[in-house]
Amino acid sequence: MNNPLVHKTLVAVIWLASLYLGISKGAWLLAVAIAVLHTVEVFTKGISAGTKAGKSKLYSAVMTLIFGYAWWKFII
């Protein structure tokens, strides 16, 4: 399973499910942890991978925040 679209879709579903569960079940810490993880990932890998692939810094940051490694893994 090396299809970028499948990975992006799975990450988006997991992200949304985590947010829903985190908020609805009172486990907001999970949502915060995911947001922090992706924010750190923007600066450690996302922007550099995106700019090497010819993407703008803003686009790279937004895609990393939404999809995490499932986005930049396939462009490097």
LUMKE-183133 format. One record per residue: residue in three letters; residue number from 1; x, y negated, z negated of N, C-alpha, C, CB in turn. Coordinates in steps of 0.02 Angstrom, whole numbers, plus 50000, padded with zeros to 5 digits. Each point is the difference from the previous one (the first is absolute). Glycine has a CB too. Example, Ala and Ser with C-alpha at 12.3 -4.5 7.8 and 13.67 -1.06 7.14 Angstrom:
aa: ALA&i: 1&n.east: 50660&n.north: 50284&n.up: 49610&ca.east: 49955&ca.north: 49941&ca.up: 50000&c.east: 50045&c.north: 49940&c.up: 50000&cb.east: 49905&cb.north: 50059&cb.up: 49938
aa: SER&i: 2&n.east: 50077&n.north: 49888&n.up: 50098&ca.east: 50042&ca.north: 49941&ca.up: 49997&c.east: 49961&c.north: 49945&c.up: 49963&cb.east: 50059&cb.north: 50032&cb.up: 50108
END
This chain:
aa: MET&i: 1&n.east: 50043&n.north: 50059&n.up: 50000&ca.east: 49957&ca.north: 49941&ca.up: 50000&c.east: 50045&c.north: 49938&c.up: 50000&cb.east: 49907&cb.north: 50062&cb.up: 49939
aa: ASN&i: 2&n.east: 50113&n.north: 49919&n.up: 50119&ca.east: 50045&ca.north: 49943&ca.up: 50007&c.east: 49967&c.north: 49944&c.up: 50041&cb.east: 50099&cb.north: 50077&cb.up: 49992
aa: ASN&i: 3&n.east: 49836&n.north: 49915&n.up: 49998&ca.east: 49962&ca.north: 49950&ca.up: 50037&c.east: 49991&c.north: 49937&c.up: 49956&cb.east: 49939&cb.north: 50092&cb.up: 50064
aa: PRO&i: 4&n.east: 50087&n.north: 49851&n.up: 49959&ca.east: 49996&ca.north: 49939&ca.up: 49960&c.east: 49928&c.north: 49979&c.up: 49984&cb.east: 50106&cb.north: 49964&cb.up: 50053
aa: LEU&i: 5&n.east: 49848&n.north: 50046&n.up: 49994&ca.east: 49931&ca.north: 49981&ca.up: 49988&c.east: 49969&c.north: 50042&c.up: 49944&cb.east: 49990&cb.north: 49965&cb.up: 50120
aa: VAL&i: 6&n.east: 50025&n.north: 50099&n.up: 49879&ca.east: 49975&ca.north: 50043&ca.up: 49947&c.east: 50028&c.north: 49978&c.up: 49932&cb.east: 49990&cb.north: 50096&cb.up: 50082
aa: HIS&i: 7&n.east: 50074&n.north: 49890&n.up: 49916&ca.east: 50031&ca.north: 49978&ca.up: 49938&c.east: 49970&c.north: 49934&c.up: 49976&cb.east: 50106&cb.north: 50058&cb.up: 50033
aa: LYS&i: 8&n.east: 49885&n.north: 49895&n.up: 50012&ca.east: 49971&ca.north: 49935&ca.up: 49981&c.east: 49929&c.north: 50009&c.up: 49975&cb.east: 50072&cb.north: 49943&cb.up: 50084
aa: THR&i: 9&n.east: 49890&n.north: 50100&n.up: 49948&ca.east: 49931&ca.north: 50012&ca.up: 49979&c.east: 49998&c.north: 50031&c.up: 49931&cb.east: 49966&cb.north: 50013&cb.up: 50120
aa: LEU&i: 10&n.east: 50076&n.north: 50038&n.up: 49869&ca.east: 50002&ca.north: 50032&ca.up: 49934&c.east: 50021&c.north: 49952&c.up: 49946&cb.east: 50027&cb.north: 50107&cb.up: 50056
aa: VAL&i: 11&n.east: 50022&n.north: 49851&n.up: 49957&ca.east: 50022&ca.north: 49952&ca.up: 49950&c.east: 49945&c.north: 49950&c.up: 49985&cb.east: 50118&cb.north: 50013&cb.up: 50040
aa: ALA&i: 12&n.east: 49847&n.north: 49964&n.up: 50012&ca.east: 49945&ca.north: 49953&ca.up: 49988&c.east: 49945&c.north: 50032&c.up: 49959&cb.east: 50027&cb.north: 49943&cb.up: 50108
aa: VAL&i: 13&n.east: 49956&n.north: 50119&n.up: 49906&ca.east: 49948&ca.north: 50035&ca.up: 49961&c.east: 50022&c.north: 50009&c.up: 49927&cb.east: 49962&cb.north: 50060&cb.up: 50105
aa: ILE&i: 14&n.east: 50100&n.north: 49961&n.up: 49886&ca.east: 50025&ca.north: 50009&ca.up: 49931&c.east: 50002&c.north: 49934&c.up: 49963&cb.east: 50069&cb.north: 50098&cb.up: 50038
aa: TRP&i: 15&n.east: 49952&n.north: 49850&n.up: 49996&ca.east: 50004&ca.north: 49933&ca.up: 49971&c.east: 49931&c.north: 49977&c.up: 49977&cb.east: 50099&cb.north: 49972&cb.up: 50073
aa: LEU&i: 16&n.east: 49852&n.north: 50034&n.up: 49972&ca.east: 49932&ca.north: 49979&ca.up: 49983&c.east: 49970&c.north: 50043&c.up: 49944&cb.east: 49985&cb.north: 49960&cb.up: 50118
aa: ALA&i: 17&n.east: 50026&n.north: 50105&n.up: 49885&ca.east: 49975&ca.north: 50045&ca.up: 49947&c.east: 50032&c.north: 49983&c.up: 49933&cb.east: 49982&cb.north: 50090&cb.up: 50086
aa: SER&i: 18&n.east: 50082&n.north: 49896&n.up: 49915&ca.east: 50034&ca.north: 49982&ca.up: 49937&c.east: 49974&c.north: 49935&c.up: 49971&cb.east: 50102&cb.north: 50059&cb.up: 50042
aa: LEU&i: 19&n.east: 49887&n.north: 49893&n.up: 50002&ca.east: 49972&ca.north: 49937&ca.up: 49976&c.east: 49930&c.north: 50010&c.up: 49971&cb.east: 50068&cb.north: 49938&cb.up: 50086
aa: TYR&i: 20&n.east: 49891&n.north: 50100&n.up: 49950&ca.east: 49932&ca.north: 50013&ca.up: 49976&c.east: 50001&c.north: 50036&c.up: 49932&cb.east: 49960&cb.north: 50006&cb.up: 50120
aa: LEU&i: 21&n.east: 50078&n.north: 50048&n.up: 49877&ca.east: 50003&ca.north: 50038&ca.up: 49937&c.east: 50031&c.north: 49958&c.up: 49944&cb.east: 50009&cb.north: 50105&cb.up: 50066
aa: GLY&i: 22&n.east: 50042&n.north: 49858&n.up: 49951&ca.east: 50033&ca.north: 49959&ca.up: 49950&c.east: 49954&c.north: 49948&c.up: 49971&cb.east: 50107&cb.north: 50019&cb.up: 50058
aa: ILE&i: 23&n.east: 49853&n.north: 49951&n.up: 49984&ca.east: 49955&ca.north: 49947&ca.up: 49977&c.east: 49937&c.north: 50029&c.up: 49968&cb.east: 50044&cb.north: 49925&cb.up: 50090
aa: SER&i: 24&n.east: 49926&n.north: 50124&n.up: 49943&ca.east: 49936&ca.north: 50027&ca.up: 49975&c.east: 50007&c.north: 50042&c.up: 49937&cb.east: 49960&cb.north: 49999&cb.up: 50117
aa: LYS&i: 25&n.east: 50096&n.north: 50035&n.up: 49876&ca.east: 50010&ca.north: 50043&ca.up: 49942&c.east: 50039&c.north: 49965&c.up: 49944&cb.east: 49997&cb.north: 50098&cb.up: 50076
aa: GLY&i: 26&n.east: 50018&n.north: 49840&n.up: 49933&ca.east: 50035&ca.north: 49963&ca.up: 49949&c.east: 50075&c.north: 50013&c.up: 49998&cb.east: 49896&cb.north: 50003&cb.up: 49935
aa: ALA&i: 27&n.east: 50129&n.north: 50035&n.up: 50113&ca.east: 50071&ca.north: 50015&ca.up: 50003&c.east: 50034&c.north: 49950&c.up: 50047&cb.east: 49979&cb.north: 50123&cb.up: 49977
aa: TRP&i: 28&n.east: 50014&n.north: 49813&n.up: 50007&ca.east: 50025&ca.north: 49947&ca.up: 50043&c.east: 50076&c.north: 50002&c.up: 50005&cb.east: 49903&cb.north: 49931&cb.up: 49968
aa: LEU&i: 29&n.east: 50129&n.north: 50102&n.up: 49986&ca.east: 50073&ca.north: 50004&ca.up: 50002&c.east: 50024&c.north: 50036&c.up: 50063&cb.east: 50002&cb.north: 50001&cb.up: 49875
aa: LEU&i: 30&n.east: 49961&n.north: 50047&n.up: 50149&ca.east: 50017&ca.north: 50035&ca.up: 50062&c.east: 50002&c.north: 49951&c.up: 50059&cb.east: 49949&cb.north: 50106&cb.up: 49955
aa: ALA&i: 31&n.east: 50000&n.north: 49853&n.up: 50051&ca.east: 49997&ca.north: 49951&ca.up: 50054&c.east: 50058&c.north: 49951&c.up: 49995&cb.east: 49875&cb.north: 50011&cb.up: 50003
aa: VAL&i: 32&n.east: 50141&n.north: 49968&n.up: 49937&ca.east: 50055&ca.north: 49953&ca.up: 49989&c.east: 50067&c.north: 50034&c.up: 50018&cb.east: 49935&cb.north: 49942&cb.up: 49908
aa: ALA&i: 33&n.east: 50073&n.north: 50121&n.up: 50073&ca.east: 50062&ca.north: 50036&ca.up: 50014&c.east: 50011&c.north: 50007&c.up: 50075&cb.east: 49988&cb.north: 50062&cb.up: 49893
aa: ILE&i: 34&n.east: 49959&n.north: 49953&n.up: 50144&ca.east: 50006&ca.north: 50007&ca.up: 50072&c.east: 50017&c.north: 49932&c.up: 50032&cb.east: 49917&cb.north: 50095&cb.up: 49999
aa: ALA&i: 35&n.east: 50051&n.north: 49853&n.up: 49978&ca.east: 50014&ca.north: 49933&ca.up: 50027&c.east: 50072&c.north: 49979&c.up: 49986&cb.east: 49880&cb.north: 49970&cb.up: 49984
aa: VAL&i: 36&n.east: 50144&n.north: 50044&n.up: 49956&ca.east: 50069&ca.north: 49984&ca.up: 49983&c.east: 50049&c.north: 50041&c.up: 50042&cb.east: 49964&cb.north: 49972&cb.up: 49882
aa: LEU&i: 37&n.east: 50022&n.north: 50092&n.up: 50126&ca.east: 50043&ca.north: 50043&ca.up: 50040&c.east: 50006&c.north: 49975&c.up: 50072&cb.east: 49967&cb.north: 50097&cb.up: 49928
aa: HIS&i: 38&n.east: 49977&n.north: 49886&n.up: 50101&ca.east: 50002&ca.north: 49976&ca.up: 50070&c.east: 50033&c.north: 49931&c.up: 50005&cb.east: 49896&cb.north: 50066&cb.up: 50023
aa: THR&i: 39&n.east: 50095&n.north: 49892&n.up: 49927&ca.east: 50033&ca.north: 49935&ca.up: 50000&c.east: 50075&c.north: 50007&c.up: 49997&cb.east: 49900&cb.north: 49950&cb.up: 49945
aa: VAL&i: 40&n.east: 50124&n.north: 50094&n.up: 50012&ca.east: 50072&ca.north: 50014&ca.up: 49996&c.east: 50025&c.north: 50028&c.up: 50066&cb.east: 49991&cb.north: 50020&cb.up: 49876
aa: GLU&i: 41&n.east: 49970&n.north: 50024&n.up: 50154&ca.east: 50019&ca.north: 50031&ca.up: 50063&c.east: 50006&c.north: 49950&c.up: 50056&cb.east: 49943&cb.north: 50104&cb.up: 49963
aa: VAL&i: 42&n.east: 50018&n.north: 49842&n.up: 50035&ca.east: 50005&ca.north: 49948&ca.up: 50051&c.east: 50071&c.north: 49972&c.up: 50002&cb.east: 49878&cb.north: 49971&cb.up: 49983
aa: PHE&i: 43&n.east: 50149&n.north: 50016&n.up: 49958&ca.east: 50066&ca.north: 49968&ca.up: 49997&c.east: 50058&c.north: 50050&c.up: 50005&cb.east: 49948&cb.north: 49911&cb.up: 49931
aa: THR&i: 44&n.east: 50041&n.north: 50151&n.up: 50051&ca.east: 50055&ca.north: 50048&ca.up: 50002&c.east: 50007&c.north: 50034&c.up: 50068&cb.east: 49982&cb.north: 50019&cb.up: 49880
aa: LYS&i: 45&n.east: 49964&n.north: 49988&n.up: 50157&ca.east: 50005&ca.north: 50036&ca.up: 50064&c.east: 49956&c.north: 49970&c.up: 50055&cb.east: 50026&cb.north: 50101&cb.up: 49934
aa: GLY&i: 46&n.east: 49914&n.north: 49878&n.up: 50050&ca.east: 49950&ca.north: 49981&ca.up: 50050&c.east: 50022&c.north: 49945&c.up: 50048&cb.east: 49917&cb.north: 50035&cb.up: 49919
aa: ILE&i: 47&n.east: 50107&n.north: 49910&n.up: 50053&ca.east: 50019&ca.north: 49944&ca.up: 50043&c.east: 50060&c.north: 50016&c.up: 50043&cb.east: 49955&cb.north: 49922&cb.up: 49914
aa: SER&i: 48&n.east: 50095&n.north: 50111&n.up: 50057&ca.east: 50060&ca.north: 50016&ca.up: 50040&c.east: 49983&c.north: 50050&c.up: 50055&cb.east: 50072&cb.north: 49979&cb.up: 49900
aa: ALA&i: 49&n.east: 49887&n.north: 50071&n.up: 50086&ca.east: 49981&ca.north: 50048&ca.up: 50051&c.east: 49959&c.north: 49967&c.up: 50055&cb.east: 50001&cb.north: 50092&cb.up: 49915
aa: GLY&i: 50&n.east: 49954&n.north: 49863&n.up: 50065&ca.east: 49959&ca.north: 49966&ca.up: 50049&c.east: 50039&c.north: 49953&c.up: 50045&cb.east: 49907&cb.north: 50008&cb.up: 49920
aa: THR&i: 51&n.east: 50139&n.north: 49954&n.up: 50051&ca.east: 50039&ca.north: 49953&ca.up: 50041&c.east: 50047&c.north: 50037&c.up: 50047&cb.east: 49992&cb.north: 49915&cb.up: 49909
aa: LYS&i: 52&n.east: 50034&n.north: 50142&n.up: 50069&ca.east: 50042&ca.north: 50041&ca.up: 50045&c.east: 49960&c.north: 50026&c.up: 50059&cb.east: 50071&cb.north: 50032&cb.up: 49903
aa: ALA&i: 53&n.east: 49863&n.north: 49978&n.up: 50087&ca.east: 49957&ca.north: 50025&ca.up: 50053&c.east: 49969&c.north: 49943&c.up: 50041&cb.east: 49976&cb.north: 50100&cb.up: 49930
aa: GLY&i: 54&n.east: 50043&n.north: 49838&n.up: 50055&ca.east: 49976&ca.north: 49943&ca.up: 50039&c.east: 49935&c.north: 49970&c.up: 49974&cb.east: 50057&cb.north: 50050&cb.up: 50096
aa: LYS&i: 55&n.east: 49922&n.north: 49968&n.up: 49845&ca.east: 49938&ca.north: 49973&ca.up: 49971&c.east: 50017&c.north: 49940&c.up: 49957&cb.east: 49945&cb.north: 50114&cb.up: 50001
aa: SER&i: 56&n.east: 50006&n.north: 49842&n.up: 49990&ca.east: 50013&ca.north: 49941&ca.up: 49957&c.east: 50002&c.north: 50020&c.up: 49927&cb.east: 49943&cb.north: 49926&cb.up: 50085
aa: LYS&i: 57&n.east: 50086&n.north: 50031&n.up: 49874&ca.east: 50004&ca.north: 50014&ca.up: 49928&c.east: 49930&c.north: 50003&c.up: 49969&cb.east: 50112&cb.north: 49943&cb.up: 49996
aa: LEU&i: 58&n.east: 49844&n.north: 50012&n.up: 50025&ca.east: 49932&ca.north: 49999&ca.up: 49973&c.east: 49963&c.north: 50064&c.up: 50018&cb.east: 49999&cb.north: 49875&cb.up: 50007
aa: TYR&i: 59&n.east: 50005&n.north: 50145&n.up: 50056&ca.east: 49967&ca.north: 50061&ca.up: 50022&c.east: 50028&c.north: 50060&c.up: 49963&cb.east: 49981&cb.north: 49950&cb.up: 50113
aa: SER&i: 60&n.east: 50084&n.north: 50053&n.up: 49879&ca.east: 50032&ca.north: 50055&ca.up: 49964&c.east: 49977&c.north: 50003&c.up: 49927&cb.east: 50100&cb.north: 49990&cb.up: 50076
aa: ALA&i: 61&n.east: 49896&n.north: 49952&n.up: 49892&ca.east: 49978&ca.north: 49998&ca.up: 49930&c.east: 49928&c.north: 50023&c.up: 49993&cb.east: 50080&cb.north: 49906&cb.up: 49979
aa: VAL&i: 62&n.east: 49876&n.north: 50070&n.up: 50064&ca.east: 49929&ca.north: 50019&ca.up: 49996&c.east: 49991&c.north: 50074&c.up: 50013&cb.east: 49967&cb.north: 49885&cb.up: 50038
aa: MET&i: 63&n.east: 50066&n.north: 50141&n.up: 50013&ca.east: 49994&ca.north: 50072&ca.up: 50016&c.east: 50028&c.north: 50043&c.up: 49944&cb.east: 50008&cb.north: 49973&cb.up: 50122
aa: THR&i: 64&n.east: 50046&n.north: 50006&n.up: 49847&ca.east: 50028&ca.north: 50038&ca.up: 49944&c.east: 49954&c.north: 49998&c.up: 49939&cb.east: 50116&cb.north: 49975&cb.up: 50042
aa: LEU&i: 65&n.east: 49854&n.north: 49967&n.up: 49945&ca.east: 49954&ca.north: 49996&ca.up: 49944&c.east: 49940&c.north: 50045&c.up: 50010&cb.east: 50037&cb.north: 49883&cb.up: 49980
aa: ILE&i: 66&n.east: 49939&n.north: 50122&n.up: 50081&ca.east: 49941&ca.north: 50041&ca.up: 50013&c.east: 50017&c.north: 50074&c.up: 50005&cb.east: 49949&cb.north: 49903&cb.up: 50060
aa: PHE&i: 67&n.east: 50103&n.north: 50114&n.up: 49979&ca.east: 50014&ca.north: 50069&ca.up: 50015&c.east: 50061&c.north: 50030&c.up: 49966&cb.east: 49946&cb.north: 49977&cb.up: 50107
aa: GLY&i: 68&n.east: 50096&n.north: 49981&n.up: 49864&ca.east: 50060&ca.north: 50026&ca.up: 49967&c.east: 50047&c.north: 50034&c.up: 50049&cb.east: 49933&cb.north: 50015&cb.up: 49897
aa: TYR&i: 69&n.east: 50098&n.north: 50040&n.up: 50081&ca.east: 50050&ca.north: 50034&ca.up: 50041&c.east: 49970&c.north: 50029&c.up: 50064&cb.east: 50063&cb.north: 50026&cb.up: 49897
aa: ALA&i: 70&n.east: 49873&n.north: 49988&n.up: 50104&ca.east: 49969&ca.north: 50030&ca.up: 50059&c.east: 50004&c.north: 49952&c.up: 50060&cb.east: 49922&cb.north: 50066&cb.up: 49926
aa: TRP&i: 71&n.east: 50088&n.north: 49870&n.up: 50062&ca.east: 50008&ca.north: 49953&ca.up: 50055&c.east: 50072&c.north: 49998&c.up: 50025&cb.east: 49905&cb.north: 49933&cb.up: 49955
aa: TRP&i: 72&n.east: 50141&n.north: 50051&n.up: 50000&ca.east: 50069&ca.north: 49989&ca.up: 50023&c.east: 50038&c.north: 50064&c.up: 50014&cb.east: 50000&cb.north: 49897&cb.up: 49935
aa: LYS&i: 73&n.east: 49977&n.north: 50160&n.up: 50040&ca.east: 50035&ca.north: 50063&ca.up: 50012&c.east: 50006&c.north: 50015&c.up: 50074&cb.east: 49958&cb.north: 50041&cb.up: 49891
aa: PHE&i: 74&n.east: 49992&n.north: 49940&n.up: 50148&ca.east: 49998&ca.north: 50017&ca.up: 50071&c.east: 50031&c.north: 49948&c.up: 50046&cb.east: 49899&cb.north: 50064&cb.up: 49974
aa: ILE&i: 75&n.east: 50121&n.north: 49880&n.up: 49999&ca.east: 50031&ca.north: 49950&ca.up: 50043&c.east: 50076&c.north: 49997&c.up: 49993&cb.east: 49895&cb.north: 49934&cb.up: 49992
aa: ILE&i: 76&n.east: 50132&n.north: 50103&n.up: 49960&ca.east: 50073&ca.north: 49999&ca.up: 49992&c.east: 50031&c.north: 50061&c.up: 50033&cb.east: 49988&cb.north: 49938&cb.up: 49893
END
